[in-house]
Every structure is written in C-alpha cells, then in structure tokens.
Amino acid sequence: MAKQQTEVRELQEGSYVMIDDSACKINAYSTAKPGKHGSAKARVEAKGVFDGKKRSLSQPVDAKIWVPIIDRKNGQIVSVDGNDMQVMDLETYETITMRVPEDKDVSPDENIEYLEMEDQRKIV
C-alpha cells in the first residue's frame, strides 16, 4: 500500500490519514493541552475516502501515523454499460473498469477526475 509515516501534529483538515487501514480525509482536528503528567493529545475526525464511513482517532501529538498517497488523475469515459463504465486514463491510455456513482449522471466521451490508491478508485 502506498503510504508514508508522519507525526500526528503535522496533520491538518483536508489532508488524508490512515485509520483502521482505510484512507480517510480529515474533517476536524483538535488538540488538548498537556497536563501535569502527560503529553498533548490530538483528536482527529475523518471520513473514509472510498467507503464513506466516519472514523475518529485520539493519539499523542508526537505519535507516528500513516498517511496514504492518493493520486488525482484525469480520464475519459469510453463506454457505459449499466452500473459499470470503461474509463481511459489520459496519461497512460490504460483502460479501467469503474462503478458508476449513484449520484452522478455520466455519458461516453465525458472527461472526469478520479482518485486512485492502489486498486481503489473513486470519481470526484
């Protein structure tokens, strides 16, 4: 899995983080001051990029955490067949099969932008 390690204090809203082995986009980030016998804590609330589930994380700010490397790519829809569509990557000219999102209305020859992390893809 394409990911890198960073400290929790370097995270910010809008960036990505791995929670429960799922790539998530951070919605809220807050820190609590250090106490008399402890270090500062960070609370992260995030939503799964590919599954849409809400997840939260609470760790010390100096703890290490994994950050996924998500590529943003452009493609062109070649054909639509029911719930599946063929998309051609505009950089590599590779053809991939993707599910048609329920809230999107797509047609052939339409240019789209999608997120890709290993074998997972999602239309933006």
KEZATOR-623270 format. One record per residue (C-alpha): x negated, y negated, z negated. Coordinates in steps of 0.05 Angstrom, whole numbers, plus 5000, padded with zeros to 4 digits. Example, Ala and Ser with C-alpha at 12.3 -4.5 7.8 and 13.67 -1.06 7.14 Angstrom:
REM residues 2
+------+------+------+
:   c1 :   c2 :   c3 :
+------+------+------+
: 4754 : 5090 : 4844 :
: 4727 : 5021 : 4857 :
+------+------+------+
//
This chain:
REM residues 124
+------+------+------+
:   c1 :   c2 :   c3 :
+------+------+------+
: 5000 : 5000 : 5000 :
: 4972 : 4932 : 5019 :
: 4965 : 4894 : 4954 :
: 4915 : 4854 : 4914 :
: 4905 : 4841 : 4840 :
: 4913 : 4774 : 4806 :
: 4927 : 4745 : 4737 :
: 4998 : 4731 : 4714 :
: 4982 : 4657 : 4701 :
: 4967 : 4647 : 4776 :
: 5038 : 4667 : 4797 :
: 5088 : 4614 : 4817 :
: 5160 : 4610 : 4840 :
: 5169 : 4631 : 4912 :
: 5109 : 4678 : 4913 :
: 5110 : 4754 : 4914 :
: 5095 : 4804 : 4858 :
: 5099 : 4879 : 4849 :
: 5149 : 4900 : 4795 :
: 5166 : 4974 : 4787 :
: 5127 : 4990 : 4851 :
: 5173 : 4944 : 4892 :
: 5155 : 4879 : 4926 :
: 5194 : 4822 : 4894 :
: 5200 : 4747 : 4906 :
: 5195 : 4705 : 4843 :
: 5257 : 4665 : 4826 :
: 5237 : 4639 : 4757 :
: 5172 : 4635 : 4719 :
: 5164 : 4611 : 4647 :
: 5111 : 4614 : 4594 :
: 5114 : 4614 : 4518 :
: 5061 : 4581 : 4477 :
: 5011 : 4624 : 4440 :
: 5028 : 4638 : 4368 :
: 4984 : 4644 : 4307 :
: 4966 : 4717 : 4321 :
: 4978 : 4725 : 4395 :
: 4966 : 4701 : 4465 :
: 5013 : 4662 : 4511 :
: 5066 : 4704 : 4545 :
: 5096 : 4695 : 4614 :
: 5166 : 4716 : 4635 :
: 5178 : 4729 : 4709 :
: 5247 : 4739 : 4740 :
: 5246 : 4764 : 4812 :
: 5290 : 4795 : 4866 :
: 5269 : 4854 : 4909 :
: 5250 : 4834 : 4979 :
: 5273 : 4898 : 5013 :
: 5326 : 4925 : 4964 :
: 5355 : 4860 : 4934 :
: 5352 : 4885 : 4861 :
: 5338 : 4836 : 4805 :
: 5278 : 4853 : 4762 :
: 5242 : 4819 : 4704 :
: 5173 : 4824 : 4674 :
: 5143 : 4798 : 4609 :
: 5067 : 4801 : 4600 :
: 5009 : 4761 : 4571 :
: 4985 : 4707 : 4619 :
: 4915 : 4737 : 4623 :
: 4940 : 4806 : 4643 :
: 4926 : 4832 : 4713 :
: 4983 : 4845 : 4761 :
: 4990 : 4870 : 4833 :
: 5012 : 4822 : 4888 :
: 5036 : 4852 : 4954 :
: 5010 : 4829 : 5021 :
: 5072 : 4816 : 5063 :
: 5064 : 4797 : 5136 :
: 5112 : 4749 : 5170 :
: 5119 : 4768 : 5244 :
: 5159 : 4749 : 5305 :
: 5195 : 4798 : 5350 :
: 5245 : 4802 : 5406 :
: 5307 : 4846 : 5405 :
: 5304 : 4895 : 5464 :
: 5369 : 4932 : 5452 :
: 5424 : 4941 : 5401 :
: 5458 : 5008 : 5390 :
: 5510 : 5009 : 5334 :
: 5473 : 4998 : 5268 :
: 5403 : 5004 : 5299 :
: 5363 : 4958 : 5343 :
: 5298 : 4962 : 5381 :
: 5251 : 4904 : 5366 :
: 5187 : 4889 : 5404 :
: 5131 : 4855 : 5364 :
: 5110 : 4793 : 5403 :
: 5036 : 4801 : 5383 :
: 5022 : 4875 : 5393 :
: 5081 : 4891 : 5441 :
: 5097 : 4951 : 5396 :
: 5170 : 4973 : 5395 :
: 5200 : 4989 : 5328 :
: 5269 : 5011 : 5306 :
: 5304 : 4969 : 5252 :
: 5372 : 4969 : 5219 :
: 5419 : 4912 : 5239 :
: 5433 : 4870 : 5177 :
: 5507 : 4868 : 5158 :
: 5508 : 4792 : 5153 :
: 5473 : 4778 : 5219 :
: 5501 : 4778 : 5290 :
: 5445 : 4799 : 5337 :
: 5442 : 4806 : 5413 :
: 5388 : 4831 : 5462 :
: 5334 : 4782 : 5484 :
: 5341 : 4743 : 5418 :
: 5277 : 4724 : 5382 :
: 5275 : 4740 : 5308 :
: 5228 : 4732 : 5249 :
: 5217 : 4791 : 5202 :
: 5177 : 4810 : 5141 :
: 5134 : 4873 : 5143 :
: 5099 : 4911 : 5087 :
: 5072 : 4978 : 5109 :
: 5133 : 5017 : 5135 :
: 5185 : 4969 : 5107 :
: 5215 : 4914 : 5149 :
: 5268 : 4861 : 5138 :
: 5297 : 4807 : 5183 :
: 5291 : 4737 : 5155 :
+------+------+------+
//
